[in-house]
Amino acid sequence: MNFETLLFNVADGVATITINRPEAANAMSPAVARDLAEAALICDDDPAIRAVVVTGAGKMFCAGGDLGAFAAAGDGAKSLIKKMASELHVGLSRLARGNAPVIAAVNGTAAGAGFSLCMAADLAIAAESAVFTMAYTKAGLSPDGSSTFYMPRRIGDRRTRELMLTNRLLNAQEALDWGIVNKVVADDQVLDAAQTLARELAAGPTLAYGAVKTLLNASFEQSLDSQMELESRAIADMSVTYDGQEGINAFLAKRKPAFKGS
C-alpha cells in the first residue's frame, strides 16, 4: 500500500513502517498521524504480520510535532492538533492492542512525538548517536502520543517529571540506563538489529505475545486478585491454541516448537 508520508514494507512476517519525511526531520504532521493510523490498522488486521518495526528515514527518528504546520494553521491550530492527535492516538492504540510486538528502531533524534512513539513501542533499539528529549514544554506545549501513560510506567514518575518539565537531553547510553531502550548498537546496525529481533518474534507464538501485551497494559489498573484472574484466563485460553499445544508438546518431546501464530 502507498502512503503519503510513510514507507510500508512486509517481509518474513515483519511490517516495517518508516516515517519518510527526512527533509522535515520526520516531524509528526497531520498526514503522518493519518498514515500511521492506517498502517496500524493494516498491521492489526493482517494475520500474516506478526511483528512491527517503526523507524525514520535518514538521520532522524522523529523530531517531534510539525510546529510549522501548527503555526500555519493560525486560529485553526486547536482543531488541527485535536484531529492530528486523535489520529495518532488511534494508530498507537491499534498497535498496543494488536498481537504483533512493536519494535522502535531509533536511528537518530527522538524528540517530542518521536520520543512518545519510542515509549509506546514494546521494545526499542537505539543507534549510538540517538538522542532523546521530550521538548514539548520547551515550545509551551504539553505531551501527547501516549507518553503520559507509558513513560511513568516504564521509567517511573520522578524521571518522567524530569524529562517532561526540564526537557533534559539523554544520549543513547543514558536512555539504555534509564530503561527507555533495550539495546544500543552502531548507527549502521540499528535497523538490521530491529528487523532481526522482529523476525525472531514473528516466528513465535503471536497470540501469546498479544496476551502478554494485554496483561501488562492492564496491570496498573487492576488489583492483585483481578490481575491474577486475568492471568488465569489468559493462560487457559493460550493452552488450547495451536501454538499452546505445539509449545507444550515440543517441550515434552525436547524439540524446537514450530509456531504458526494461531
C-alpha positions as CSV (number, residue, x, y, z in Angstrom):
1,M,0.0,0.0,0.0
2,N,1.2,3.5,-0.8
3,F,1.3,6.3,1.8
4,E,1.9,10.0,1.5
5,T,4.4,10.1,4.4
6,L,5.4,6.6,5.2
7,L,7.2,3.7,3.6
8,F,5.4,0.4,4.4
9,N,7.0,-3.0,3.7
10,V,6.1,-6.5,4.8
11,A,8.6,-9.4,4.6
12,D,9.1,-12.6,6.7
13,G,6.1,-11.7,8.8
14,V,7.5,-8.3,9.7
15,A,5.9,-5.0,8.8
16,T,8.4,-2.1,8.7
17,I,6.9,1.3,9.0
18,T,9.3,4.2,8.1
19,I,8.4,7.8,8.6
20,N,9.5,9.2,5.3
21,R,9.9,13.0,5.7
22,P,13.7,13.3,6.1
23,E,13.7,16.8,4.7
24,A,11.4,17.8,7.7
25,A,13.3,15.7,10.3
26,N,10.4,13.2,10.1
27,A,8.2,15.7,12.0
28,M,4.8,14.5,13.1
29,S,2.3,16.2,10.8
30,P,-1.4,15.6,10.3
31,A,-0.6,13.5,7.3
32,V,1.9,11.4,9.2
33,A,-0.6,10.8,12.0
34,R,-3.3,9.8,9.5
35,D,-0.9,7.4,7.7
36,L,0.3,5.9,11.0
37,A,-3.3,5.2,11.9
38,E,-3.9,3.5,8.6
39,A,-0.7,1.5,8.7
40,A,-1.6,0.3,12.3
41,L,-4.9,-0.9,11.0
42,I,-3.3,-3.0,8.4
43,C,-0.9,-4.4,11.0
44,D,-3.7,-5.2,13.3
45,D,-5.9,-6.9,10.7
46,D,-3.4,-8.9,8.7
47,P,-2.6,-12.2,10.5
48,A,0.5,-12.6,8.3
49,I,2.0,-9.6,10.1
50,R,3.5,-11.0,13.3
51,A,5.9,-8.2,14.3
52,V,6.2,-4.5,13.5
53,V,9.3,-2.2,13.3
54,V,8.9,1.5,13.4
55,T,11.8,3.8,12.2
56,G,12.6,7.0,10.4
57,A,14.2,7.8,7.1
58,G,17.6,9.5,7.0
59,K,19.3,10.6,10.2
60,M,16.3,11.4,12.4
61,F,13.8,9.1,14.0
62,C,11.2,11.8,14.5
63,A,12.0,15.3,15.7
64,G,8.5,15.9,17.2
65,G,5.4,17.7,16.1
66,D,5.4,19.8,12.9
67,L,5.4,23.2,14.6
68,G,5.4,24.9,11.2
69,A,2.1,23.3,10.3
70,F,0.7,24.4,13.7
71,A,1.8,28.0,13.1
72,A,0.4,28.0,9.6
73,A,-3.0,26.9,10.8
74,G,-3.4,30.1,12.7
75,D,-6.7,30.2,14.6
76,G,-7.4,26.7,13.3
77,A,-4.4,25.3,15.2
78,K,-6.5,24.0,18.0
79,S,-8.8,22.0,15.7
80,L,-5.8,20.8,13.6
81,I,-3.9,19.5,16.7
82,K,-7.0,17.8,18.1
83,K,-7.6,16.0,14.8
84,M,-3.9,15.1,14.4
85,A,-3.6,13.8,18.0
86,S,-6.7,11.8,17.7
87,E,-5.5,10.0,14.6
88,L,-2.0,9.4,16.1
89,H,-3.7,8.0,19.2
90,V,-5.9,5.7,17.2
91,G,-2.8,4.3,15.5
92,L,-0.9,3.9,18.8
93,S,-4.0,2.2,20.3
94,R,-4.2,-0.3,17.5
95,L,-0.5,-1.1,17.7
96,A,-0.8,-1.5,21.5
97,R,-3.8,-3.8,21.3
98,G,-2.6,-5.9,18.4
99,N,-0.9,-9.2,18.9
100,A,2.3,-8.2,17.0
101,P,5.1,-6.9,19.1
102,V,6.2,-3.4,18.1
103,I,9.9,-2.5,18.0
104,A,11.2,1.0,17.7
105,A,14.4,1.3,15.7
106,V,15.5,4.7,16.9
107,N,18.0,5.7,14.2
108,G,18.5,9.3,15.3
109,T,16.9,12.1,17.3
110,A,13.7,11.1,19.1
111,A,12.1,14.4,20.3
112,G,8.6,15.2,21.3
113,A,6.2,12.9,19.5
114,G,9.2,10.9,18.4
115,F,10.1,10.2,22.0
116,S,6.4,9.4,22.7
117,L,6.4,6.9,19.7
118,C,9.5,5.2,21.1
119,M,7.9,4.9,24.6
120,A,4.8,3.4,23.1
121,A,6.7,0.5,21.4
122,D,7.0,-2.8,23.2
123,L,10.8,-2.8,22.7
124,A,13.3,-0.3,21.4
125,I,16.8,-0.4,19.9
126,A,18.7,2.8,19.6
127,A,21.6,3.9,17.4
128,E,24.7,5.1,19.3
129,S,24.2,8.6,18.0
130,A,20.5,8.8,19.0
131,V,19.4,11.4,21.5
132,F,16.1,11.7,23.3
133,T,14.2,14.8,24.6
134,M,10.6,15.4,25.4
135,A,10.8,19.1,24.2
136,Y,7.0,19.7,24.5
137,T,7.2,22.3,27.3
138,K,10.1,24.0,25.6
139,A,7.6,25.0,22.9
140,G,4.9,25.9,25.5
141,L,3.0,22.7,24.8
142,S,2.1,19.6,26.8
143,P,2.9,16.0,25.9
144,D,0.7,13.7,23.8
145,G,1.3,10.4,21.9
146,S,0.5,8.3,25.0
147,S,3.7,9.4,26.7
148,T,2.0,10.4,29.9
149,F,0.6,6.9,30.1
150,Y,3.7,4.8,29.1
151,M,6.6,6.9,30.4
152,P,5.8,6.8,34.2
153,R,5.0,3.1,33.9
154,R,8.3,2.3,32.1
155,I,10.7,4.6,33.9
156,G,8.9,5.9,37.0
157,D,7.2,9.2,38.0
158,R,10.3,11.1,39.1
159,R,12.3,10.6,35.9
160,T,9.2,11.2,33.8
161,R,8.6,14.6,35.5
162,E,12.3,15.5,35.0
163,L,12.1,14.7,31.3
164,M,8.8,16.5,30.7
165,L,9.5,19.6,32.9
166,T,13.1,20.2,32.2
167,N,13.4,18.8,28.6
168,R,16.6,17.1,29.6
169,L,18.5,15.6,26.7
170,L,19.5,11.9,27.1
171,N,22.1,10.2,24.9
172,A,21.6,6.6,23.8
173,Q,23.6,5.1,26.7
174,E,21.6,7.1,29.2
175,A,18.4,6.0,27.5
176,L,19.6,2.4,28.0
177,D,20.5,3.0,31.6
178,W,17.0,4.6,32.3
179,G,15.2,1.7,30.6
180,I,13.9,3.8,27.7
181,V,15.6,1.4,25.2
182,N,16.5,-2.2,25.4
183,K,19.7,-2.1,23.4
184,V,22.2,0.3,21.8
185,V,24.0,-0.6,18.6
186,A,26.2,1.1,16.0
187,D,24.4,3.6,13.8
188,D,24.6,1.5,10.7
189,Q,23.2,-1.6,12.5
190,V,20.1,-0.2,14.2
191,L,17.5,-1.2,11.5
192,D,19.1,-4.6,10.9
193,A,19.2,-5.3,14.7
194,A,15.5,-4.4,15.0
195,Q,14.5,-6.4,12.0
196,T,16.5,-9.4,13.2
197,L,14.7,-9.3,16.5
198,A,11.3,-8.8,14.7
199,R,11.9,-11.8,12.6
200,E,12.6,-13.9,15.7
201,L,9.4,-12.7,17.3
202,A,7.4,-13.2,14.0
203,A,8.3,-16.9,14.2
204,G,7.0,-17.1,17.8
205,P,3.6,-17.6,19.4
206,T,1.8,-14.5,18.3
207,L,-1.4,-14.9,20.3
208,A,0.7,-15.5,23.4
209,Y,2.6,-12.2,22.7
210,G,-0.8,-10.5,22.4
211,A,-1.8,-11.9,25.7
212,V,1.4,-10.6,27.3
213,K,0.7,-7.1,25.9
214,T,-2.9,-7.1,27.1
215,L,-1.9,-8.3,30.6
216,L,0.8,-5.7,31.0
217,N,-1.2,-2.9,29.7
218,A,-3.9,-3.7,32.2
219,S,-1.7,-4.4,35.2
220,F,-1.5,-0.9,36.7
221,E,-5.3,-0.6,36.7
222,Q,-6.1,-3.9,38.4
223,S,-5.9,-5.1,42.0
224,L,-3.7,-8.1,42.6
225,D,-6.7,-10.5,42.7
226,S,-8.1,-9.1,39.5
227,Q,-4.8,-9.3,37.6
228,M,-4.3,-12.9,38.7
229,E,-7.7,-13.7,37.4
230,L,-6.9,-12.2,34.1
231,E,-3.6,-14.2,34.1
232,S,-5.5,-17.4,34.8
233,R,-8.0,-16.8,32.0
234,A,-5.3,-15.8,29.5
235,I,-3.0,-18.8,30.1
236,A,-6.0,-21.2,30.0
237,D,-7.0,-19.6,26.7
238,M,-3.5,-20.0,25.3
239,S,-3.3,-23.6,26.3
240,V,-5.9,-24.6,23.7
241,T,-4.5,-22.6,20.8
242,Y,-2.4,-24.4,18.2
243,D,0.7,-22.7,19.4
244,G,-0.1,-23.5,23.0
245,Q,-0.5,-27.2,22.2
246,E,2.6,-27.1,20.0
247,G,4.7,-25.5,22.7
248,I,3.7,-28.0,25.3
249,N,4.2,-31.0,23.0
250,A,7.6,-29.6,21.8
251,F,8.8,-29.1,25.4
252,L,7.8,-32.7,26.4
253,A,9.4,-34.1,23.2
254,K,12.5,-32.0,23.8
255,R,12.3,-30.4,20.3
256,K,12.1,-26.9,19.0
257,P,8.4,-25.8,18.6
258,A,7.1,-24.7,15.2
259,F,4.7,-21.9,15.9
260,K,2.1,-20.7,13.4
261,G,0.9,-17.6,15.3
262,S,-2.6,-19.2,15.9
